[in-house]
Amino acid sequence: MTNRQVRSYLSTGAPGFGLDPMALAESGIGDTLAWLRQQDLSRSPLLHATAGPEAVKAAQQDLGVARAGEIVETALAELSLAARDFGVRRFVVAGGETSGAVARALGVDRLEIARKSRPACPGAFPARRENPSRWRSNPAISAPKPSSRMLWRQRRPYERRKLVA
């Protein structure tokens, strides 16, 4: 998400918590987890890692570019597990590496791609699994890596297609 999108969403009165890679590196997700636990989930709280260019540059200089990104991705993956345990069933995740980390943590290895609501904005939903027992109690530890075969299907039968990587 962009800074503008985050500001716009928060301006509606929705609760939000900004993740700081420096704070996460120092003390982990405890503060964020406590905040999330106190939220009314029906208000769709937002966890975000957007920041101004100066803050991003400072974090990348102190932690390294790759490490700063990895810290945020890992935190969002762990927080998505906690949110699921608190009752959240729908997630909106932006960013390629971040969405991959969250999907792996939640045990999602296939997606159904819905018709685009706007250009370049398709919806994606976990594909139904043939074997529901594959959901594990701690997907962060035991989730399988994304398979080389990913199934992407359009919602309407005449638009269905199979893509094999």
N, C-alpha and C positions, 0 to 999 in steps of 0.2 A: 504494500500500500504506500501511497505517497503521503508526504506530510500534509498536503492539502486534503486528501481523503480522510485522514485521521482527524484533522481539525473539524472537518465538516460533520463527521459522525459524532464526535464528542460534543459539538455545538447543539445537538439535539437533546442533550441531557443524559445520554447513555454513559454508563461508567466505563472508565478506561484506565489502564495501567501501562506505563511506558517502561520497557525493559532496558536496562543500562548494562552493556557488556562488562564494564569495569566493576560494577557492583556485583554482577553475577559471578565474575571470576573470583571476587574476594569472598563473597558469602553465600553463593548459591541461590536457589529459588525460594528460600524460606519466606521472605517478605511477600513475594508475589503470590505464593501459595496461600498464605494467611489472608491476603486481600481477596483472592479468588473465592476462598471458602466463605467469606462474609457476603458475597454478592448474591443478589436476587437474579438467578439465571434467566428468568423470563425477560429481563431487561437487556439481554444479549451484551454482556460485558466484553470489552475489547482489550486484548493483550497485544501490544505492538512494540516494535523495535525501531520505529522511525525516529530520526533525530536530524538536527541541522548539520550542515557540512562540517562545521568546526568540531562538534562532538564526535562525529563519525571519524574524522581525521585523527583526533586525539586518541580515541579507543584503538584505532588501527596502528597508530605509532607505538602505543604502550603494549598492546597485546599481539600485534602482527595482524595483517589483513585476514589470513585464513583462520587464525585462532579466534579473532573477534566474531567472525561469522559462525564458526563452529559452536562457540559458547551460546550464542543466541538460538541457533537451530536446536541444540540439545535441550536448552531450557524450554523452548516452545513445545518440543516433543514430550518432555516430562510433564509439562503443565497440561497438555492435551489429555494425557492419561489421567491426571487428577481430575480434570473437568469431566471426562467421561465417567469417572467414579462418582462424581458429584451429581450426575444425572444429565449432562449435556449429551445430546444425540446428533446435533448438527453443528458442523464446523465450517467456517469460511477461512481459508488459508491462502495467503498471497505469497508469491515468490517461489521459484523453482526448487532451490535447495531446501527452503523451509517447508514447503508443502510435501516434499519427499520425505523429510525427517519426521514430520507429523504423521504422514500416511504409514510409514514403516512402524512407528511407535504404536499406532492404533491397529496394526495388523492388516491394513488394507494393501492388497497386492494386485487388485484389478479394479478398474473403474468403468462405470457406464457414463458415457458422455451424452449429455442432453443437447437438444437443439439450442443454438446460440440465442440469447435474449438480446444481446447487443453485439456489434462486431468485436471479434476477438475475446468474447466473454462467454464461453460455454459453461454450463453447470456440469459438475462431475459428482457422481454418487458411487459409493462402494458397490461393486457388482455382487449379486447374490452368490453365495458360496454353495457348492454342492455338499460340502462337508462342514457344517457349523461347528464341529468340535475343534476346528483349527483355531478358533478364538481361544487365546490362552489367558491365564490369569495375569501374567506380566509380559505383555507383548514387547516391551522395551528390551527385555532380555532374550525372549524366545521367538520373536517374530522372524519369519523367514525373510531373506533378502528378496527384493522384487525379482520375479522370474524373468527369464529372457522372453517368455511369451506373455504379452499383455493383451487382454481382450478389451477392445473399445467398441461399444455398440451405440448406435443412435437410438433414441427413444421410440421412434416410429418404425414399424416393421419394414416398410419399404426403404428406409434409410440405413438399415443395419449393414454393417461391414465389419470384417474381422481384419485386424492388423496384427501381424506377427513380427516382432522385432528380431 
